[in-house]
Amino acid sequence: MQKYNFNTISDACVKCGKCKPNCTIFKISGDETKSPRGFLDLLGAYSRGELKLDKNTKDIFESCFLCTNCVSECPNSLATDTMIENVRRDIADKFGIAWFKKAFFWLLRHRKIMDLAARMGYVFQSCGFKVGNGEMQARFSIPMLKKERLLPTASKKSFLNSHPEFIDNGGEKTVGIFIGCMGNYAYTSIGEGLLKICKTLNLNAHLMKDQSCCAAPAYFTGDFNTVEVLAKKNIAYFEKMLEICEAIIIPEATCSAMIKVDYEHFFANDEEWQGRAKNVSKKIFLATEYFEKYTNLSEILAKIGANLDKQTITYHDPCHAKKMQGVFKEPRALLSKVYNIKEMSDTTSCCGFGGVTMQSEKYHLSRAAGLSRATSIIKTEANCVSAECSACKMQLNNALHLQNSDMRCENPIELIAKVL
């Protein structure tokens, strides 16, 4: 795993400030220390031994949403997000990781126990939550779970446990499906949509039931031990699966970016595993990217769309899709065949999900970013908003709910499957 020289990156920052206008946390706080150039300046001081990690600096470094807007805006493309991810490893080593995060990450490392926990959650969720229409609200507030919050319900049965591992659609090609934890346990309609699309395309689907969590939640929190275990397990498993699958498609931007981009960063000091991560990444695709580039789905949708009274939708670009993987044209190319797309005035803003720490200990920041994004969405007067990321979906649905809007977010895979 990489151990970065923060001082080198800090010195490369020319303090031009181009990163600030689109920085998610700076727009909320207005605090220069919580801006990309502020983060880098502090990291340089930390590297030189002029700044110690204490509760104040811990709070600062944990306030970054990791949206990567700064990397996109920086003239030198300085990897501020990677620096933040690495200093969080030092923070975790010094201060430890909260017990509930440890428990969550432990579950992510043990799929069968996670399956059991999810089933128990489904059975007992109505005890602590008001449940309806695939959404739930807490009946009472606790420090890390506000009563106002809208969350996805747990599914009765996980996506992976609802189907055979290999689904033969009579095609010559087979794709592996990496579903992601939220798609597996909560938003199972995304996986069902993928299977419907694969059936339409006569594309065989392999559910790869030994897949593990991509490790993004642990990576963003600084639990690098969990990242190493899950990343190595997935890479080895994907190598095996790619002997029989043409590609591995992922309907989740965060999962895809973690596997395709961040695994390589994580193993920067391990030549063997970095090389294996690079080789695997060549066959990893966001679902809409694969369908638009390598199948005739666009042609099929165009024929369907010619006879449709198209609904109007708007599209939110997940940070880990557009900025990290360059995927933003592909979902629009597919959706535009069967929906009218009305773009928001701001197509670069982060939804404000931000990871486990932001959702649990810094929800006030996540809430503020989400409300801002929801305002932009509502102004389009579209029927719904789409985003190829379940983290965005959860965050935007909560924000829209807080804005008293009936509009909801759906994955483009769900929207495409509806018209097939």
C-alpha positions in Angstrom: 0.0 0.0 0.0 1.2 3.5 -0.8 2.9 5.7 1.8 2.9 9.2 0.2 5.3 12.1 0.7 2.7 14.7 1.5 5.3 17.5 1.4 6.1 16.8 -2.3 2.5 17.2 -3.3 2.0 20.2 -1.1 5.0 22.0 -2.7 3.6 21.4 -6.1 0.5 23.4 -5.3 0.9 27.0 -6.6 -2.0 28.2 -4.5 -3.8 29.6 -7.5 -7.2 28.9 -6.0 -8.9 27.5 -9.1 -9.9 24.5 -7.0 -12.0 26.5 -4.5 -15.2 27.6 -6.4 -16.2 23.9 -7.0 -14.9 22.4 -3.8 -17.9 20.8 -2.0 -16.8 21.4 1.6 -15.5 25.0 0.9 -18.8 26.0 -0.6 -20.4 24.9 2.7 -17.9 26.1 5.2 -16.2 29.1 3.5 -13.1 28.0 5.6 -9.8 28.3 3.7 -8.4 25.4 5.8 -11.2 23.2 4.4 -10.3 24.0 0.7 -8.1 21.9 -1.5 -5.1 24.2 -1.2 -5.7 24.5 2.5 -5.7 20.7 2.8 -2.4 20.5 0.9 -0.8 23.2 2.9 -1.7 21.5 6.1 -0.5 18.2 4.7 2.9 19.7 3.9 3.2 21.0 7.4 2.3 17.6 8.7 4.9 16.0 6.5 7.6 18.4 7.8 6.7 17.7 11.4 5.3 21.2 11.9 1.7 20.0 12.5 0.5 17.2 14.7 -2.6 15.2 14.2 -5.0 16.2 16.9 -8.8 16.4 17.1 -8.9 19.7 15.2 -6.8 18.4 12.2 -8.7 15.1 12.4 -11.9 17.1 11.9 -10.5 19.1 9.0 -9.2 16.1 7.1 -12.4 14.1 7.7 -14.5 17.0 6.3 -13.4 16.4 2.6 -16.1 14.8 0.5 -13.5 13.2 -1.8 -15.6 14.5 -4.8 -12.4 15.1 -6.8 -13.7 18.4 -8.2 -10.3 19.9 -7.1 -8.4 17.3 -9.2 -10.4 18.2 -12.3 -9.9 22.0 -11.8 -6.2 21.9 -10.8 -3.8 23.0 -13.6 -1.4 20.3 -12.3 -4.1 17.7 -11.6 -2.7 17.3 -8.1 -4.3 14.2 -6.4 -5.6 16.0 -3.3 -8.2 13.2 -2.9 -5.5 10.5 -2.7 -3.6 12.6 -0.2 -6.7 12.9 2.0 -7.4 9.2 1.8 -3.8 8.5 2.9 -3.7 10.9 5.8 -7.0 9.3 7.0 -5.0 6.0 7.3 -2.6 7.9 9.7 -5.7 9.3 11.6 -7.1 5.8 11.9 -3.8 4.5 13.2 -3.6 7.2 15.8 -7.2 7.6 16.9 -8.6 4.3 16.0 -11.8 3.6 14.1 -15.3 4.0 15.8 -16.8 0.7 16.9 -19.8 0.9 14.5 -17.4 1.4 11.5 -15.3 -1.5 12.6 -18.4 -3.7 12.9 -19.6 -2.5 9.4 -16.2 -3.2 7.8 -16.0 -6.6 9.5 -19.4 -7.5 8.0 -18.1 -6.4 4.5 -15.3 -8.9 4.9 -17.7 -11.7 5.7 -20.4 -12.1 3.0 -22.4 -14.9 4.6 -22.7 -13.1 7.9 -23.6 -9.9 6.0 -26.4 -11.9 4.3 -27.7 -13.1 7.6 -27.5 -9.5 9.0 -29.4 -8.2 6.0 -32.2 -10.8 6.4 -32.5 -9.9 10.1 -32.6 -6.2 9.1 -35.5 -7.0 6.7 -37.4 -8.8 9.4 -37.0 -6.2 12.2 -36.8 -3.0 10.2 -40.4 -2.0 10.9 -39.6 -2.0 14.6 -37.4 1.0 14.4 -38.5 2.5 11.1 -41.6 3.6 9.3 -41.5 1.6 6.1 -43.2 2.2 2.7 -42.6 2.4 -1.0 -39.1 1.0 -0.7 -38.1 3.8 1.8 -38.0 4.1 5.5 -37.7 6.8 8.2 -36.5 6.3 11.8 -39.3 6.4 14.4 -37.0 8.2 16.8 -33.7 10.1 16.6 -30.4 8.9 17.9 -27.1 10.8 17.5 -26.1 9.1 14.2 -29.6 8.5 12.8 -31.8 11.6 12.6 -35.5 11.0 12.5 -35.8 13.2 9.4 -33.6 10.9 7.3 -35.0 8.9 4.4 -33.2 5.6 3.9 -33.6 2.6 1.5 -35.4 -0.4 3.0 -33.6 -3.8 3.3 -34.7 -6.3 0.7 -36.3 -9.6 1.7 -33.6 -11.5 -0.3 -30.4 -10.2 -1.7 -29.9 -9.9 -5.4 -27.1 -12.4 -5.5 -29.2 -15.0 -3.6 -32.2 -14.5 -5.8 -30.8 -16.0 -9.0 -28.6 -18.8 -10.2 -24.9 -17.8 -10.6 -25.0 -18.3 -14.4 -27.9 -17.1 -16.5 -27.8 -18.4 -20.1 -29.5 -16.0 -22.5 -28.4 -18.0 -25.5 -25.7 -15.6 -26.5 -22.1 -16.1 -27.6 -20.7 -13.6 -25.0 -20.9 -13.6 -21.2 -20.4 -10.7 -18.9 -19.7 -10.8 -15.2 -21.8 -8.7 -12.9 -20.4 -6.9 -9.9 -23.5 -5.6 -8.2 -22.1 -3.6 -5.2 -23.4 -3.9 -1.6 -26.2 -1.4 -1.8 -27.5 -2.9 -5.0 -27.2 -6.4 -3.5 -29.0 -5.7 -0.2 -31.2 -2.6 -0.8 -31.7 -1.4 -4.4 -32.1 -4.9 -5.9 -34.2 -3.5 -8.8 -30.8 -2.3 -10.3 -29.6 -5.9 -10.6 -33.0 -7.0 -11.9 -32.8 -4.3 -14.5 -29.3 -5.5 -15.5 -30.6 -9.0 -16.0 -33.5 -7.7 -18.1 -31.1 -5.8 -20.4 -28.8 -8.8 -20.7 -31.8 -11.0 -21.7 -32.8 -8.4 -24.3 -29.3 -8.4 -25.7 -28.9 -12.2 -25.6 -25.9 -11.6 -23.4 -25.2 -14.3 -20.8 -24.8 -13.1 -17.3 -22.5 -14.5 -14.6 -23.3 -13.2 -11.1 -19.9 -14.0 -9.7 -21.3 -15.0 -6.3 -17.9 -15.0 -4.6 -17.4 -11.3 -5.2 -16.5 -9.2 -2.1 -17.2 -5.6 -1.3 -15.1 -3.3 -3.4 -13.7 -1.8 -0.1 -14.5 1.8 -0.9 -16.1 2.5 2.5 -13.0 1.3 4.3 -10.6 3.1 1.9 -12.3 6.5 2.4 -12.2 5.9 6.2 -8.6 4.9 6.5 -9.1 1.2 7.3 -6.3 0.0 4.9 -6.1 -3.5 6.4 -9.7 -4.1 5.3 -8.9 -2.6 1.9 -5.9 -4.9 1.4 -7.9 -8.0 2.2 -10.9 -7.2 0.0 -8.9 -5.8 -2.9 -6.6 -8.8 -3.1 -9.5 -11.2 -2.9 -11.4 -9.4 -5.6 -8.5 -9.1 -8.0 -7.7 -12.8 -7.7 -11.3 -13.7 -8.2 -11.8 -11.3 -11.2 -8.7 -12.8 -12.9 -10.4 -16.2 -12.7 -13.8 -14.9 -13.9 -12.2 -13.0 -16.8 -11.1 -16.4 -18.3 -14.8 -17.0 -19.0 -16.3 -13.5 -19.1 -15.7 -10.9 -21.8 -16.0 -8.1 -19.2 -17.2 -7.3 -15.8 -19.9 -4.6 -15.7 -20.7 -2.6 -12.6 -23.9 -0.4 -12.2 -22.2 1.6 -9.4 -19.8 4.5 -10.0 -18.1 4.3 -6.6 -17.5 0.5 -6.9 -16.3 0.8 -10.4 -13.9 3.7 -9.6 -12.5 1.8 -6.6 -11.8 -1.3 -8.6 -10.7 0.3 -11.8 -8.7 3.3 -10.5 -8.1 3.2 -6.7 -6.9 -0.4 -6.5 -3.9 0.7 -8.7 -3.3 3.7 -6.4 -3.6 1.6 -3.3 -1.0 -0.9 -4.5 1.5 1.7 -5.7 4.3 0.3 -3.6 3.5 -3.3 -4.5 4.6 -4.1 -8.1 2.9 -7.5 -8.3 -0.5 -6.5 -7.1 -0.5 -3.1 -8.9 0.2 -4.9 -12.1 -2.6 -7.4 -11.5 -4.9 -4.5 -10.6 -4.0 -2.8 -13.9 -4.7 -5.9 -16.0 -8.0 -6.4 -14.4 -9.0 -2.8 -14.8 -8.9 -3.1 -18.6 -12.0 -5.3 -18.4 -14.0 -3.3 -15.8 -16.8 -1.1 -17.1 -19.6 1.0 -15.7 -22.7 -0.7 -17.0 -23.9 2.1 -19.2 -20.4 2.5 -20.6 -20.3 -1.1 -21.7 -23.8 -1.2 -23.1 -23.4 1.9 -25.1 -19.9 1.1 -26.5 -20.1 -2.7 -27.0 -23.7 -3.7 -27.6 -26.6 -2.6 -29.8 -28.7 -1.5 -26.9 -28.8 2.1 -28.2 -30.3 0.9 -31.5 -32.9 -1.1 -29.6 -33.9 1.8 -27.4 -34.1 4.1 -30.4 -36.7 1.9 -32.0 -38.7 1.8 -28.7 -38.3 5.5 -28.2 -39.8 6.3 -31.6 -43.2 5.2 -30.3 -43.0 6.5 -26.8 -44.5 9.6 -25.2 -41.2 10.4 -23.5 -41.0 11.5 -19.9 -38.6 14.2 -18.9 -35.7 13.4 -16.6 -32.6 15.1 -15.4 -29.2 13.5 -14.9 -26.8 13.8 -12.0 -23.2 12.9 -12.7 -21.7 10.8 -9.9 -18.2 12.2 -9.0 -16.7 8.7 -9.4 -18.2 8.3 -12.9 -17.5 11.6 -14.7 -14.4 12.8 -12.9 -12.6 9.5 -12.2 -13.6 7.4 -15.2 -14.7 10.0 -17.8 -18.1 8.4 -18.1 -20.9 10.9 -18.6 -21.9 10.8 -22.3 -22.7 7.1 -22.3 -25.7 7.1 -19.9 -27.1 10.2 -21.6 -26.7 8.5 -25.0 -28.8 5.6 -23.9 -31.4 7.4 -21.8 -32.0 10.1 -24.5 -33.4 7.4 -26.8 -36.4 6.8 -24.5 -36.5 9.9 -22.2 -36.2 13.7 -22.7 -33.2 14.9 -20.7 -33.3 18.3 -19.2 -29.9 19.2 -17.8 -29.3 21.1 -14.6 -27.7 24.5 -14.7 -24.8 23.0 -12.7 -23.6 19.6 -13.9 -20.5 19.4 -11.7 -21.8 19.5 -8.1 -21.4 16.6 -5.8 -24.5 15.1 -4.2 -22.8 15.2 -0.8 -22.8 11.5 0.1 -19.1 11.6 1.1 -18.7 8.2 2.7 -19.3 6.5 6.0 -17.9 9.2 8.2 -19.8 12.0 6.5 -23.0 10.0 6.7 -22.6 9.2 10.4 -20.5 11.8 12.2 -20.8 14.7 9.8 -24.3 14.4 8.5 -24.9 18.2 8.9 -22.3 18.7 6.1 -23.7 15.9 3.9 -27.2 17.4 4.5 -26.2 20.8 3.4 -24.5 19.6 0.2 -27.5 17.4 -0.6 -30.1 20.2 -0.1 -28.1 22.4 -2.5 -28.1 19.6 -5.1 -31.8 18.9 -4.6 -32.6 22.5 -5.3 -30.9 22.3 -8.7 -32.7 19.1 -9.5 -36.2 20.4 -8.5 -35.7 23.5 -10.7 -35.5 21.3 -13.8 -39.2 20.3 -13.2 -38.3 16.8 -14.4 -40.2 13.7 -13.5 -37.1 12.1 -11.9 -33.4 12.4 -11.6 -31.0 9.6 -12.6 -27.5 8.7 -11.4 -25.5 5.5 -11.9 -24.5 5.2 -8.2 -26.5 3.9 -5.2 -24.7 6.2 -2.8 -25.9 9.2 -4.9 -29.4 7.6 -5.1 -29.7 7.3 -1.4 -28.3 10.8 -0.8 -30.4 12.5 -3.4 -33.6 10.7 -2.3 -33.1 11.9 1.2 -32.3 15.5 0.1 -35.4 15.6 -2.2 -37.5 14.3 0.7 -36.1 17.1 2.9 -37.1 19.6 0.2 -40.7 18.1 0.3 -40.4 16.9 -3.3 -42.0 13.8 -4.6 -39.2 13.4 -7.2 -36.9 10.5 -6.7 -33.6 9.2 -8.1 -33.3 6.1 -10.2 -30.3 4.3 -11.7 -30.2 4.6 -15.5 -30.3 0.8 -15.6 -33.6 0.9 -13.8 -35.0 3.5 -16.2 -33.8 1.6 -19.3 -35.3 -1.7 -18.0 -38.7 0.0 -17.5 -39.1 0.6 -21.2 -37.9 -2.8 -22.5 
